[in-house]
Amino acid sequence: MATAAVPLDPPLDTARHVRYWQRCFRSGLPHHYTSNDSIRLTLGFFILSALDLLSPSSPTPLIPPEDRPNLRAWVLRHQHPHGGFCGSPHHVLPDGLTSRFDADSQTYVARDPANANIAATGFALLCLGVLADGDGSDAFSRVDRVRTLTWLKKLQREDGSFGEVLTDDGRISGGRDMRYCYIAAIIRWALGGGEGDKSLDFNVDALVGHIRRAQTFDGGMSESSTHESHSGYAYCAIAALALLDSAGPGPSPAPNSFVQAGIPSIPALIHFLASRQFMVLDPSADDDDDDNGATTDHETPNLCSPDLEPQLAGFNGRLNKLPDTCYTWWNSGALSLLGENNLVSRGPARRFILEKTQHLIGGFAKYPDGPPDVYHAYMGLAALANMGGAEGEPGLAKFDPRLCIGADAAARIYKARNDLLHPKDGDRNEGD
């Protein structure tokens, strides 16, 4: 079940998806998203990054050049003056309400610390990379690196995990979640937290220890120690470790040292991830009848059989769960980072999301016959782009599985990171 020489049937109808994402970009989202206003910056990331992924299929820029300055300014308006980014414009208070003077420390501190959150900060940096002009040198020129890294460091607990927000009294709030660990690693990597002033860096060894304790008896990775294994958390753990491995100032003599240290049994984790793909029986197909006219039971054959190439094969995130579009990404992305993307049965996985969850108006749904939403619509594109490997998926940009964005956008972030750490003569980055 290698990925080579797999016929791309059916092809991705990029025009349909371009229309879907342009509607999301140009008009207000449906009222169902009203309750998600607090993650408006996250929704913006999905829309902008999807248009960036689809850019090879369009003769004109899907994010018009004249819109980019305004979009960058919109992202930067979410930046909190004491570090981090807010998730929605409605969380950004007027300047006079964001600071107060603390008599004990003789400094100004945040009056509204909970308004900046770790997820919004990670997505803001990714958006700035997607929207950057040229080689991306100036993507982070208006990001306060020092205050953001200082704020991020305060979000880490003694056990190595990261919370989501800081409360008014300075406590860390939010679960001990692999998603926060991953986003913390994104922020650190993008802003060069592992280089320069070491006082700005968080406790990397503690984070690796927290991730290591999350591997479960079945080989998977859980939200945190003693919880149930889940392929979404597995991806976040692996990607966080991969970003730690790539955050140093030069090539490491042991390039996967953090991945090795943070996963007690990589073979067991690979087995868990590869086992998440299974044959999906098509209920629209005619049932086979035996000689007496009785319907025979369908069996789900083993995907590892060399004589079997199923028509449809979806992924789930946990044992005995239904296949879901986003898990095609979470599992294939995790396996790619571990160098085992050959274990993904690409053809049946493509057919599942293109024939069963792709919607008539564009985008992808969570389950077959469901409505599309921006989260699953983006994860579907990410899965297709990632499963294409070095060759890619026709109509989509090459993909970076560590950051879950297009490879060109990732390269712009890398350039912006270098320019933050090594500014040109006469340049000075805000906050440095």
SULNOR-V438848 format. One line per field, one symbol per residue. ss: DSSP state (2 for helix, 1 for strand, 0 for the rest). phi: phi as a letter, one per 40 degrees, with the letter a starting at -180 (. if undefined). psi: psi as a letter, one per 30 degrees, with the letter a starting at -180 (. if undefined). A space follows every 10 residues. Layout:
BEGIN
ss: ???
phi: ???
psi: ???
END
This chain:
BEGIN
ss: 0000000000 0002222222 2222220000 2222222222 2222222222 2222222000 0000222222 2222220010 0000110022 2000222011 1100001111 0022211222 2222222222 2000000000 0000222222 2222010000 0100110000 0110000222 2222222222 0000000222 0002222222 2200100000 1100000010 2222222222 2222200000 0000002222 2200022222 2222001110 0000000010 0000100000 0000000000 0011100000 0000222222 2222222000 2220022222 2222222100 0001100000 0102222222 2222222000 0000000011 0000112222 2222222222 2000000000 00
phi: .cccfcccbc cccccccccc ccccccbccd cccdccdcbd cccccdcccc ccccdccbcb ccbddcccdc cccccccccc cbhgbccadc cccddcbcba cccccfbcbc cbccccbccd cccccccccc cccfcgdcdb cbcccccccc cccccccccg cbccabcdcg ccbhccbccc cccccccccc cgccbgcccc cccccccccc cccccbccgc bbdadgccca ccccdccccc cccccbccca cccbcbcccc ccbdbcdccc cccccccacb ccccccccbc ccgcccccbb cccccccbbc cbacbbbacg bccadccccd ccccccccgb ccccccdccc cccccbbccd chgbccbdgc ccaccccccc ccccccccgc cgbdgbccbb ccbfaccccc cccccccccc cbccdgcacd gc
psi: hlfkhkkijl lkieeeeeee eeeeeflkll fffefgefhe eeeeeeeeee eeefefgkfl kfjkeffeee eeeeefffkk fgklklflff fjllefgfll kjeefhlklk fhfffkleee eeeeeeeeee fklbggegeg fgkjeeeeee eeeffklfgf lkaelklegg lkkllikfee eeeeeeeeee ghfglbjfff kljeeeeeee eeffklfgfl klelkglklk feeeeeeeee eeeefgflfl kkfifheeee ffjejeeeee eeefffklkj kjffkkkkka fggkklkklj lkffkfgkjl ekjlklflkg llkkeffeee eeeeeefggh fffkjeeeee eefefefkle gllklelkgl lllfefeeee eeeeeeffbe flkkflllkj fefhlkeeee eeeeeeeefe eillkfkkkk f.
END
